[in-house]
Amino acid sequence: MFLGAILFMLIFVLLAPQSRAFLGNLTVNFATFLTAWAPFSYLLLAVLISALFAGIWLIHSWPKYVEPENPMAKYRRDLPLEED
């Protein structure tokens, strides 16, 4: 719903040099963290990515809701003849 507004705001965030430097610094720090804590950080990253796919699979495999039949529908099937 707000995808257009978010993309519009993101363009202005990426245009500003301070925000670009901040985001670049975040990615460099994240890459440094990944290599410094190599086995644990890769395991954590694998858990986060697998949780994403597990959530997607859970949503797609969830049983569909079936609307129960209206109990009064059987009485409304035969419409009475209207007389003018």
N, C-alpha and C positions, 0 to 999 in steps of 0.2 A: 504494500500500500504506500509506504513511504520510500520506496526504492529510488524514485526520481529525485526526491529531496535529499536523500543520503548521498547519492552520486554527485549531485550538484554541490553539496557541502564538501565532499571529499576532494573535488577538483580544486576548490579554494584552499583547502588544507595542504594539498600537495604543491600548490603554487608558491606558498610562503617559504622563504629560505630557512627560517628558524624551525618550522615544523618538519621540513624535509631533512634538516640536519638531526633533529631529535629522533625521527623515525629511522634514519640511517644508523644513528648511534645505538638505538634499541636493537636493531638487527645484528650489529657487530657484537654487542654485549651478549645477545642470545647465542650467537655462534661460538663465542668464547666460553660461555657457560656450558654449552653442549660438549665442547672438546675437553674442558677442564674436569667435568664430572661424567666422563664418557660412558661407562656402563650403566650408571644409574639414570642419567639424563636420557639416554636412548631408550631405556626401559620405560621411563615415564612418558616419553613421546609416543612409544608404541601403545601404551595403555590408553592414552588420550585419543589416538587415532582409532584404535579398535573400539573404544566406547562410542565414538561417533558412528562408526559403521554398525555397531550393535544396536544403537538407537534407531537408525534408519531401518534396519532389518525388522526390529520389533514393531515399528509403526506400520510397515508394509505387511507383516504377517498377522497383525491383530485382527481378530474376527470382525466382520462387518456387522453393524447393528441392523437387526431386522425389525422393522416396525410391526408390532403385534396387530393382528386383524381387529378391526372395530367389532365388538360383539353385537352392535345394533345394525351392522351392515346387512345381515341376512333378512332383516325385516324391511329394509329399504330397497331390496332388489326388485320386487314386483311393485311397480308404480301403479297406483289406482288410476282408473280412467276418469278424466275430468269431464264433467258435463257442463256444457255452456248454457 
